[in-house]
């Protein structure tokens, strides 16, 4: 099979796949060498780029997947009526960030960090498959510890949590935190 034919078949597989397709699966299904699959993926990406396709190929969550090109997002949002319904609330985004950076973490710990009850946001994230229960603690009440799911990695477009930006880049300097804390202290 030529590189172009292989790229076409890979594109078709990625198009119908419901989750990222690993290189090992592509090797097995296409009865090809790893090097051939890598070349096919490279050819597919070049082909999509050359023809100005609205799609790109990205490695994510341990496999390969077709994504829409970021520049098409505003048009896709206008096209998709449900796009606004699919968005997460600010509370859910806060909870998801806490879980991503602190996992495994319990609802109680999340509530302590946020300062407000987070049960509803946790249920929403769990229902959407972005987080999952990792285990239960053997303490009173057997609280669940939550972690991000493979779907989270896929939606964020990363292979592992190591690719998350460092949290320190988003934390204000200690002098700013101290002045904020000072303003909240009662006189």
C-alpha positions as CSV (number, residue, x, y, z in Angstrom):
1,X,0.0,0.0,0.0
2,X,1.4,3.4,-0.9
3,X,1.8,6.2,1.6
4,X,-1.2,8.1,0.1
5,X,-3.4,5.0,0.2
6,X,-2.3,4.2,3.8
7,X,-3.0,7.9,4.7
8,X,-6.6,7.6,3.2
9,X,-7.3,4.4,5.1
10,X,-6.0,5.9,8.4
11,X,-8.1,9.0,7.8
12,X,-11.2,6.8,7.3
13,X,-10.5,4.9,10.5
14,X,-9.9,8.0,12.5
15,X,-13.1,9.5,11.1
16,X,-15.3,6.7,12.3
17,X,-13.5,6.1,15.6
18,X,-15.3,7.1,18.8
19,X,-12.0,7.5,20.7
20,X,-8.3,8.0,19.9
21,X,-6.8,5.1,17.9
22,X,-3.5,3.9,19.2
23,X,-0.6,3.3,16.8
24,X,-0.6,-0.4,17.9
25,X,-4.2,-0.8,16.8
26,X,-3.4,0.8,13.4
27,X,-0.4,-1.5,13.0
28,X,-2.6,-4.5,13.7
29,X,-5.7,-3.5,11.7
30,X,-3.7,-2.4,8.6
31,X,-1.1,-5.2,9.0
32,X,1.6,-2.6,8.5
33,X,4.9,-1.8,10.2
34,X,5.2,0.9,12.9
35,X,7.3,3.0,10.5
36,X,4.7,2.7,7.8
37,X,1.9,3.9,10.2
38,X,4.1,6.8,11.3
39,X,4.7,7.8,7.6
40,X,1.0,7.4,6.9
41,X,0.0,9.7,9.7
42,X,2.6,12.3,8.6
43,X,1.3,12.0,5.0
44,X,-2.2,12.4,6.2
45,X,-1.3,15.6,8.2
46,X,0.5,17.1,5.2
47,X,-2.4,16.2,2.9
48,X,-4.9,17.9,5.2
49,X,-2.6,21.0,5.5
50,X,-2.0,21.2,1.7
51,X,-5.6,21.1,0.8
52,X,-6.5,23.6,3.5
53,X,-8.8,21.1,5.2
54,X,-10.8,22.1,8.3
55,X,-9.4,19.0,10.0
56,X,-6.1,18.2,11.6
57,X,-4.6,14.9,13.0
58,X,-3.4,15.1,16.6
59,X,-1.9,12.6,19.0
60,X,-4.0,12.6,22.2
61,X,-4.8,10.4,25.2
62,X,-2.5,7.6,23.9
63,X,-3.8,7.5,20.3
64,X,-4.5,9.5,17.2
65,X,-7.7,11.4,16.4
66,X,-9.1,13.8,13.8
67,X,-9.9,17.3,15.2
68,X,-11.3,20.4,13.7
69,X,-8.8,23.1,12.9
70,X,-8.8,25.7,15.7
71,X,-9.5,28.5,13.2
72,X,-12.9,26.9,12.4
73,X,-14.2,27.1,16.0
74,X,-16.2,30.3,15.7
75,X,-18.1,29.0,12.8
76,X,-18.7,25.6,14.4
77,X,-20.1,27.3,17.5
78,X,-22.5,29.3,15.3
79,X,-23.5,26.1,13.5
80,X,-24.0,24.0,16.6
81,X,-27.0,25.1,18.6
82,X,-26.0,22.8,21.4
83,X,-22.5,24.3,21.7
84,X,-23.7,26.7,24.4
85,X,-25.5,23.9,26.2
86,X,-22.3,21.8,26.2
87,X,-20.2,24.4,27.9
88,X,-19.2,24.0,31.5
89,X,-20.2,26.5,34.1
90,X,-17.4,28.5,35.8
91,X,-18.0,26.4,38.9
92,X,-17.5,23.2,37.0
93,X,-14.4,24.6,35.3
94,X,-13.0,25.5,38.7
95,X,-13.7,22.0,40.1
96,X,-12.2,20.4,37.0
97,X,-9.1,22.5,37.4
98,X,-8.7,21.5,41.0
99,X,-9.1,17.8,40.2
100,X,-6.7,18.0,37.3
101,X,-4.0,19.6,39.4
102,X,-4.6,18.0,42.8
103,X,-5.9,14.5,41.9
104,X,-6.9,12.3,43.5
105,X,-9.1,14.6,45.6
106,X,-12.4,14.3,47.5
107,X,-15.5,16.5,47.3
108,X,-14.7,17.7,50.8
109,X,-11.2,18.8,49.7
110,X,-12.6,20.5,46.6
111,X,-15.1,22.3,48.8
112,X,-12.4,23.4,51.2
113,X,-10.3,24.8,48.4
114,X,-13.2,26.6,46.7
115,X,-14.9,27.7,49.9
116,X,-18.3,26.6,48.6
117,X,-20.2,23.3,48.2
118,X,-19.0,21.6,45.0
119,X,-21.2,18.6,44.9
120,X,-23.3,19.7,41.9
121,X,-20.2,20.5,39.8
122,X,-18.6,17.2,40.7
123,X,-21.8,15.3,39.6
124,X,-21.9,17.3,36.3
125,X,-18.3,16.5,35.5
126,X,-18.8,12.8,36.4
127,X,-21.9,12.6,34.3
128,X,-20.1,14.1,31.3
129,X,-17.3,11.6,31.8
130,X,-14.5,14.2,32.4
131,X,-13.8,12.8,35.9
132,X,-14.1,9.4,37.5
133,X,-14.0,7.9,40.9
134,X,-10.6,6.5,41.6
135,X,-11.2,4.9,45.0
136,X,-12.9,5.3,48.3
137,X,-11.1,6.2,51.5
138,X,-11.4,3.9,54.5
139,X,-12.4,6.9,56.7
140,X,-15.8,7.7,58.2
141,X,-18.3,8.2,55.3
142,X,-15.9,6.4,52.8
143,X,-15.5,9.6,50.7
144,X,-14.7,9.1,47.0
145,X,-11.5,10.3,45.5
146,X,-11.8,11.7,42.0
147,X,-9.4,11.9,39.1
148,X,-9.6,13.1,35.6
149,X,-10.6,10.6,32.9
150,X,-9.1,9.6,29.6
151,X,-11.9,11.7,28.0
152,X,-10.6,14.7,29.8
153,X,-7.1,14.2,28.2
154,X,-8.8,13.8,24.9
155,X,-11.0,16.9,25.2
156,X,-8.0,19.0,26.4
157,X,-5.9,17.5,23.6
158,X,-3.0,16.2,25.7
159,X,-1.5,12.8,26.2
160,X,-0.8,13.0,30.0
161,X,-1.3,15.4,32.9
162,X,2.4,16.2,32.6
163,X,1.5,18.3,29.6
164,X,-0.7,20.6,31.7
165,X,0.8,24.1,32.1
166,X,2.6,24.6,35.4
167,X,0.2,25.9,38.0
168,X,2.8,28.4,39.3
169,X,2.4,30.3,36.0
170,X,-1.1,31.2,37.1
171,X,-0.6,32.0,40.8
172,X,0.0,35.6,41.9
173,X,3.1,36.5,43.8
174,X,3.0,36.0,47.6
175,X,3.0,39.8,48.1
176,X,-0.3,40.0,46.2
177,X,-1.8,37.1,48.1
178,X,-0.7,38.6,51.5
179,X,-2.3,42.0,50.6
180,X,-5.5,40.2,49.6
181,X,-5.5,38.2,52.8
182,X,-4.9,41.4,54.8
183,X,-7.9,43.1,53.2
184,X,-10.2,40.2,54.3
185,X,-9.0,40.2,57.9
186,X,-11.3,41.8,60.4
187,X,-9.9,44.8,62.2
